[in-house]
C-alpha cells in the first residue's frame, strides 16, 4: 500500500482543544484558529498551538496573527525541532478559502490550511472541514488521518508574549 507522506496524522485528542476554542469564539461571533506542529521529518502532529490574545485579531470574517506572534511560534518550533505544518481557522458558516485566506495565509509549499465551518457549533469530524495545501497556489488536499492509538498532543498558546502551556 502506498501512503501519502504529505498527509497529516492527527492524534484523536488533537481536535478537542481546537473545537473548544472555535466554539467559544464562535458563540461570540468571532473567528479563531490554531497551528499544528509536527516533527521535522514526519507528518504526525505533536503540538497544537492555539492563538492567544496579544497580536491576534478576531471578528466576524477576521482572524489575523501578527508577524511578532508568528515569530514567537516559529522560534519555539525551531528550538524544539518541530515544524509548523498547518493552520486551522474557523468561519461563521461555510468551509471555503476566502480571498483573504488565499492571499494572506502562509503561502509556503506544502503548508496545509483547514477551515472549520459553523463556528458556533463546529463539526467534530475533520472530514467535515475544508482542507487545502499550498504548492504554487492553494488546492484541495486529503483529510488528515485521525489515529486513536497515538499519544496525546501537547497543547500550547502562542501570541506576541510568547508560547506557554494551554
TORKE-917976 format. One line per 8 residues: their letters; for each residue x, y, z of N, C-alpha, C, O, CB. Coordinates in steps of 0.02 Angstrom, whole numbers, plus 50000, padded with zeros to 5 digits. Atoms other than C-alpha are relative to their C-alpha. Glycine has a CB too. Layout:
a = X,Y,Z,X,Y,Z,X,Y,Z,X,Y,Z,X,Y,Z | ... .
END
This chain:
xxxxxxxx = 50042,49941,50000,50000,50000,50000,50045,50062,50000,50092,50066,50039,49952,50000,50061 | 49963,49937,50003,50068,50173,49955,49961,50051,50040,49901,50060,50030,50010,50024,49926 | 50033,49948,49960,50029,50309,50082,50026,50068,49979,50083,50075,49955,50011,49988,50076 | 49981,49932,50016,50033,50495,50054,50041,50027,50059,50014,50040,50112,49937,50046,49987 | 49956,49978,49947,50183,50551,50156,49989,50075,50016,50018,50101,50064,50073,49988,49981 | 50016,49929,49986,50116,50730,50146,49936,50007,50041,49918,50063,50059,49993,50038,49934 | 50063,49998,49964,49956,50684,50239,50013,50006,50075,50051,49967,50104,49958,49937,49986 | 49994,49991,49928,49945,50749,50417,49969,49941,50037,49920,49912,50014,49967,50065,50022 .
xxxxxxxx = 50027,50052,49957,49915,50622,50554,49984,50034,50067,50028,50060,50101,50051,49940,50010 | 50023,49967,49939,49812,50689,50700,49987,49949,50054,49947,49903,50043,49937,50041,49986 | 50023,50040,49943,49808,50604,50869,49928,50019,50015,49909,50077,50007,50047,50011,50063 | 50071,49988,49989,49625,50588,50918,49988,50062,50044,49942,50101,50029,49968,49940,50033 | 50010,49944,49955,49641,50716,51059,50021,50068,49973,50008,50119,50005,50036,49988,50063 | 49976,49936,50028,49717,50850,50946,49943,50045,49980,49950,50106,49980,50045,49987,49941 | 50056,49962,50026,49547,50904,50883,49961,50035,50057,49934,50089,50047,49953,49955,49961 | 50041,49974,49945,49464,50934,51054,50015,50071,50021,49969,50112,50024,50007,49955,50058 .
xxxxxxxx = 49988,49930,49979,49554,51093,51111,49985,50050,49945,49963,50106,49959,50073,50008,50023 | 50015,49955,50056,49536,51169,50938,49924,50013,49997,49903,50070,49989,50025,49969,49933 | 50073,49992,50003,49348,51137,50937,49973,50040,50058,49927,50080,50050,49966,49931,49999 | 50022,49961,49942,49328,51207,51113,50011,50074,49989,49967,50115,50003,50037,49977,50064 | 49985,49930,50012,49413,51370,51064,49957,50028,49943,49933,50085,49946,50074,50009,49984 | 50042,49977,50055,49319,51381,50899,49929,50013,50024,49900,50065,50007,50000,49948,49943 | 50068,49992,49974,49153,51357,50987,49995,50062,50046,49949,50102,50040,49977,49936,50039 | 50000,49943,49954,49197,51483,51124,50000,50067,49962,49961,50112,49977,50060,49996,50047 .
xxxxxxxx = 49997,49937,50039,49245,51618,50999,49941,50005,49952,49916,50060,49939,50066,50005,49961 | 50057,49999,50046,49107,51568,50877,49936,50024,50033,49897,50060,50002,49989,49931,49972 | 50059,49976,49964,48974,51597,51009,50003,50076,50011,49951,50107,50022,49993,49964,50068 | 49991,49927,49996,49045,51774,51022,50004,50031,49930,50021,50090,49923,50063,50017,50041 | 50000,49978,50070,49035,51787,50830,50069,50023,49977,50076,50074,49943,49949,50056,49990 | 49931,49985,50019,49224,51784,50806,50034,49938,49972,50024,49883,49997,50041,50027,50060 | 49958,50054,50025,49340,51678,50701,50060,49992,50047,50079,50039,50082,50023,50014,49927 | 49938,50013,49963,49492,51599,50783,50037,49944,49964,50016,49920,49912,49985,49981,50074 .
xxxxxxxx = 49962,50052,50033,49624,51472,50744,50056,49972,50042,50067,49992,50099,50028,50025,49937 | 49943,50034,49969,49772,51363,50787,50047,49977,49946,50029,49973,49888,49976,49940,50044 | 49951,50029,50046,49930,51297,50707,50020,49932,50025,50021,49919,50085,50061,50047,49992 | 49981,50068,49983,49986,51117,50701,50074,49990,49986,50099,50008,49933,49959,49949,49959 | 49928,50012,50005,50167,51067,50731,50014,49926,50000,49983,49888,50038,50038,50035,50057 | 49979,50070,50004,50248,50903,50685,50075,49996,50015,50107,50046,50030,49985,49971,49929 | 49927,50008,49998,50422,50830,50698,50028,50025,49934,49991,50040,49888,50020,49927,50014 | 49968,49975,50062,50548,50883,50566,49988,49955,49940,49980,49979,49884,50074,50008,50012 .
xxxxxxxx = 50000,50046,50058,50535,50726,50460,49937,49958,49993,49936,49913,49952,50058,49955,50005 | 50062,50038,50009,50359,50660,50484,49940,50047,50004,49948,50107,50018,49994,49944,50052 | 50061,49959,50003,50180,50722,50475,49954,49988,50060,49897,50010,50059,49963,49985,49935 | 50041,50011,49940,50118,50665,50647,50000,50064,50041,50052,50090,50059,50027,49940,50042 | 50007,49939,49961,50051,50814,50742,50020,49986,50072,49994,49940,50104,49927,50028,49997 | 49975,50007,49932,50143,50833,50907,49976,50057,50046,49969,50048,50106,50076,49997,50000 | 50019,49940,49962,50088,51008,50961,49943,50036,49964,49945,50045,49903,50060,50047,50010 | 50053,49955,50025,49928,51108,50939,50013,50067,50034,50013,50072,50095,49928,49971,50017 .
xxxxxxxx = 49986,49932,49975,49966,51294,50957,49939,50044,49990,49925,50065,49934,50062,50030,49965 | 50060,49959,50002,49809,51392,50999,50020,50074,50000,50067,50093,50033,49954,49984,50060 | 49987,49929,50002,49806,51578,50960,49978,50032,50066,49923,50019,50091,49962,50034,49941 | 50015,49965,49937,49814,51686,51116,49966,50067,49986,49916,50069,49949,50065,50012,50039 | 50034,49935,50008,49772,51872,51125,50046,50055,49973,50025,50093,49929,49972,50022,50067 | 49956,49945,50020,49923,51987,51102,50021,49991,49927,50055,49943,49910,50062,50004,50046 | 49983,50004,50071,49941,52021,50916,49955,49954,49960,49970,49938,49903,50070,49978,49992 | 50048,50044,50033,49792,51911,50872,49936,50041,49989,49909,50070,50037,49985,49934,50042 .
xxxxxxxx = 50062,49964,50015,49641,51990,50784,49945,49950,49986,49954,49902,49950,50010,50047,49940 | 50058,50043,50009,49470,51910,50790,49938,50041,49988,49930,50095,50017,49990,49953,50060 | 50065,49968,50011,49299,51958,50725,49961,49957,49950,49984,49904,49931,50008,50073,49974 | 50039,50035,50051,49164,51904,50604,50037,50011,49934,50046,50068,49913,49924,50024,49996 | 49963,49994,50062,49260,51868,50444,50072,50021,50010,50104,50045,49964,49966,50049,49954 | 49932,49975,49986,49426,51906,50530,50036,49954,50050,50011,49942,50105,49997,50071,50027 | 49953,50032,49955,49567,51804,50605,50069,50017,49975,50089,49996,49921,49989,49921,50003 | 49933,49980,50020,49740,51881,50599,50050,49984,50054,50035,49984,50113,50001,50075,49983 .
xxxxxxxx = 49944,50014,49956,49907,51837,50675,50056,50049,49980,50075,50051,49921,50024,49924,49996 | 49947,49952,50015,50042,51971,50687,50065,49964,49984,50075,49906,50001,50010,50048,50058 | 49934,50027,50016,50218,51944,50622,50038,49983,50064,50075,49933,50066,50041,50051,49959 | 49966,50015,49936,50282,51952,50802,49974,49936,50030,50014,49895,50054,49991,50059,50050 | 50029,50061,49972,50162,51816,50859,50024,49939,49960,50042,49888,49989,49923,50003,49999 | 49972,50055,50041,50214,51706,50711,50073,49988,50018,50094,49930,50024,49994,50017,49925 | 49930,50008,49982,50396,51739,50755,50008,49962,50065,50052,49918,50070,50034,50068,50005 | 49996,50036,49936,50368,51681,50934,49987,49925,49991,50023,49884,50019,49950,50030,50051 .
xxxxxxxx = 50016,50071,50011,50288,51519,50874,50054,49965,49959,50074,49910,49977,49933,49994,49965 | 49950,50032,50042,50415,51483,50737,50066,49992,50037,50102,49943,50027,50010,50040,49936 | 49940,50007,49959,50559,51515,50859,49993,49942,50048,50038,49902,50056,50015,50066,50038 | 50015,50056,49955,50479,51397,50985,50008,49934,49962,50039,49887,49987,49927,50006,50028 | 49997,50062,50039,50461,51265,50848,50072,49983,49981,50094,49926,49989,49957,50008,49936 | 49931,50012,50021,50639,51285,50784,50043,49977,50059,50084,49931,50051,50029,50063,49969 | 49960,50018,49941,50715,51275,50959,49986,49929,50025,50028,49901,50060,49988,50049,50055 | 50020,50066,49976,50624,51110,50990,49997,49948,49944,49971,49893,49953,49933,50004,50034 .
xxxxxxxx = 50000,50045,50059,50646,51032,50817,49930,49981,49977,49920,49924,49954,50040,49938,50016 | 50067,50010,50028,50462,51049,50773,49998,50036,49933,50041,50077,49916,49945,50027,50048 | 50012,49966,50063,50396,51104,50605,49927,50022,49998,49882,49981,50009,50018,49954,49940 | 50069,49974,50006,50242,51215,50582,49973,49977,49933,49998,49999,49880,49997,50079,50008 | 50024,50032,50062,50141,51117,50454,49932,50025,49976,49918,50022,49916,49997,49927,50009 | 50069,49986,50020,49962,51180,50456,49968,50052,50045,49988,50062,50102,49958,49936,50001 | 50042,49953,49962,49838,51312,50511,49928,49976,49994,49905,49956,49941,50008,50074,49975 | 50072,50012,49999,49660,51280,50562,49968,50066,50021,49990,50096,50070,49980,49940,50049 .
xxxxxxxx = 50038,49942,49977,49540,51426,50570,49927,49990,49985,49908,49947,49945,50026,50066,49967 | 50073,50009,50005,49353,51448,50582,49967,50052,49957,49994,50107,49946,49970,50001,50070 | 50044,49955,50037,49218,51527,50477,49931,49997,50031,49913,49947,50062,49998,49982,49924 | 50067,50001,49970,49042,51576,50531,49953,49948,49969,49909,49922,50004,49970,50068,49993 | 50047,50046,50032,48957,51464,50404,50035,49946,49960,50039,49889,49982,49953,50038,49955 | 49974,50051,50045,49044,51375,50260,50076,49992,50005,50112,50037,50026,49982,50017,49929 | 49928,50016,50002,49214,51292,50243,50025,50014,49929,50017,49973,49884,50014,49926,50021 | 49971,49982,50064,49300,51381,50099,50059,50046,50013,50064,50075,50067,49947,50034,49953 .
xxxxxxxx = 49945,49953,49993,49459,51479,50071,49977,50066,49969,49967,50071,49909,50065,49974,49966 | 50021,49934,50024,49409,51661,50058,50058,50031,49961,50114,50006,49962,49978,50046,50059 | 49947,49964,50035,49506,51783,49951,50055,50020,50049,50114,50014,50034,49972,50062,49963 | 49952,49981,49948,49589,51846,50110,50041,49940,50022,50102,49946,50029,49963,50031,50061 | 49963,50061,49982,49635,51668,50160,50051,49982,49947,50108,49965,49962,49951,49941,50011 | 49955,50019,50056,49710,51634,49989,50061,50047,49995,50116,50025,49978,49962,50000,49935 | 49946,49951,50008,49814,51794,49989,50044,50006,50061,50105,50011,50055,49970,50068,49983 | 49963,49984,49940,49865,51815,50171,50019,49941,50044,50054,49950,50094,49962,50048,50040 .
xxxxxxxx = 49978,50059,49962,49883,51637,50236,50074,49987,49986,50102,50017,49940,49958,49937,49982 | 49929,50017,50011,50058,51565,50250,50005,49962,49934,49982,49906,49928,50028,49957,50059 | 49995,50027,50068,50099,51531,50067,50068,49967,49992,50112,49993,49958,49989,50056,49947 | 49938,50038,50000,50236,51403,50091,49986,49932,49968,49938,49899,49988,50029,49991,50073 | 50013,50065,50032,50249,51248,49979,49992,49944,50052,50034,49935,50096,50056,49982,49952 | 50015,50056,49955,50170,51100,50070,49960,50020,50061,49936,49976,50097,50063,49969,50022 | 50038,49978,49941,50084,51207,50202,49926,49985,49990,49899,49995,49935,50011,50076,50014 | 50071,50019,50003,49906,51150,50242,49959,50051,50037,49978,50076,50090,49990,49929,50031 .
xxxxxxxx = 50048,49955,49967,49759,51262,50284,49933,49965,50003,49908,49938,49953,49994,50068,49961 | 50065,50030,49990,49597,51197,50356,49951,50053,50025,49970,50098,50062,50003,49941,50051 | 50053,49955,49979,49433,51290,50380,49945,49959,50032,49917,49913,50001,49973,50044,49941 | 50054,50033,49963,49308,51234,50511,49938,50042,49992,49938,50101,50010,50018,49990,50076 | 50061,49961,50011,49130,51286,50465,49958,50007,50064,49973,49977,50115,49958,49968,49945 | 50051,49990,49947,48986,51343,50577,50032,50006,50069,50022,49964,50113,49950,49943,50000 | 49959,49994,49940,49097,51409,50715,49963,50000,50066,49995,49986,50117,50038,50062,49995 | 50037,50004,49937,48960,51420,50846,49983,49928,50019,49972,49913,50078,49935,50041,49996 .
xxxxxxxx = 50013,50071,49989,48930,51233,50827,50042,49960,49950,50016,49929,49905,49923,49982,49992 | 49955,50030,50050,49083,51164,50736,49994,49923,49998,49988,49891,50051,50071,50019,50014 | 50002,50073,50005,49078,50986,50669,50065,49969,50028,50119,49994,50015,49989,49978,49927 | 49942,50032,49968,49194,50869,50766,50043,49960,49952,50102,49951,49964,49976,49955,50056 | 49964,50042,50047,49244,50764,50616,50040,50042,49951,50011,50081,49913,49950,49954,49963 | 49959,49961,50048,49391,50838,50520,49982,49989,49927,49998,50031,49885,50072,49984,50010 | 50022,50012,50069,49317,50760,50362,49946,50050,49980,49932,50059,49920,49974,49929,49992 | 50052,49949,50014,49180,50894,50377,50029,50069,49991,49993,50116,49975,49949,50001,50056 .
xxxxxxxx = 49966,49935,50008,49308,51035,50369,50026,50004,49929,50028,49954,49894,50058,50009,50052 | 49967,49992,50065,49386,51106,50212,50075,49996,50010,50102,50023,50058,49981,50067,49967 | 49928,50010,49995,49569,51058,50181,50034,50019,49934,50013,49997,49881,50017,49927,50018 | 49963,49978,50058,49692,51141,50060,50075,49997,50014,50097,50003,50072,49979,50071,49979 | 49927,50000,49995,49879,51128,50027,50027,50052,49950,50002,50057,49893,50031,49928,49986 | 49970,49951,50044,49986,51266,49954,50059,49968,49964,50104,49939,49995,50023,50063,50039 | 49941,50018,50040,50104,51220,49812,50018,50064,49962,50055,50106,49988,49985,49938,49951 | 49992,49935,50034,50105,51357,49680,49940,50044,50013,49942,50105,50004,50009,49990,49924 .
xxxxxxxx = 50062,49967,49979,49929,51403,49734,49965,49951,50047,49990,49896,50058,49955,50019,49937 | 50037,50043,49955,49801,51332,49853,49958,49950,49960,49924,49969,49912,49954,50041,50047 | 50041,50052,50032,49722,51167,49801,49974,49953,50054,50005,49946,50106,50041,49961,49948 | 50027,50047,49951,49612,51041,49891,50051,49945,50016,50090,49925,49973,49934,49969,49974 | 49956,50056,49981,49705,50906,49987,49960,49950,50042,49903,49962,50061,50062,50025,50039 | 50033,50053,49963,49663,50747,50079,49992,50019,50073,50033,50055,50102,50038,49935,49992 | 50014,49991,49929,49590,50749,50253,50052,49961,50040,50069,49905,50022,49927,49978,50019 | 49952,50036,49960,49716,50703,50388,49972,49934,50028,49912,49926,50036,50024,50043,50058 .
xxxxxxxx = 50018,50062,49966,49715,50530,50464,49992,50018,50074,50034,50052,50102,50054,49944,49989 | 50007,49993,49928,49647,50531,50642,50016,49932,50030,49981,49883,50017,49927,50025,50020 | 49975,50063,49972,49741,50397,50739,49985,49996,50074,50013,50034,50114,50076,49993,49987 | 50021,50009,49930,49660,50340,50902,50056,49972,50044,50054,49981,50105,49939,49953,50003 | 49947,50034,49961,49818,50246,50954,50058,50046,50019,50100,50027,50061,50026,49942,49961 | 49943,49955,49986,49936,50395,50958,49993,50032,50069,49938,50043,50093,50005,50055,49947 | 50003,49965,49935,49983,50476,51124,49973,50070,49992,49972,50097,49936,50070,50002,50033 | 50028,49932,50004,49906,50645,51167,50051,50050,49975,50112,50040,49981,49975,50021,50069 .
xxxxxxxx = 49957,49946,50023,49974,50802,51090,50012,50049,50057,49976,50050,50107,49969,50037,49939 | 49987,49945,49955,50050,50947,51184,49958,50059,49974,49957,50071,49914,50077,50018,50004 | 50039,49942,50020,49936,51100,51181,50029,50062,50032,50039,50065,50093,49925,49991,50019 | 49971,49937,49976,50009,51275,51195,49959,50058,49973,49917,50050,49928,50074,50006,49977 | 50030,49937,50023,49951,51454,51172,50058,50043,49976,50110,50047,50009,49958,50036,50056 | 49948,49955,50025,50053,51574,51065,49971,50068,49984,49913,50074,49964,50035,49970,49938 | 50016,49933,50021,50048,51760,51036,50063,50042,50006,50118,50015,50011,49941,50031,50043 | 49941,49957,49998,50163,51910,51043,50038,49995,50066,50097,50014,50070,49980,50072,49989 .
xxxxxx = 49966,50007,49935,50203,51872,51226,50039,49935,50005,50073,49924,50055,49949,50003,50055 | 49963,50063,50000,50274,51701,51182,49956,49939,49993,49899,49943,49970,50040,49995,50064 | 50035,50063,50004,50222,51520,51192,49998,49971,50071,50049,49968,50106,50036,49950,49950 | 50009,50027,49933,50152,51443,51351,49950,49943,49999,49912,49935,49952,49978,50055,50048 | 50046,50057,49997,50057,51290,51406,49928,50025,50000,49913,50079,50026,50014,49958,50064 | 50071,49983,50008,49871,51293,51368,49963,49988,50065,49902,49999,50069,49968,49958,49944 .
END
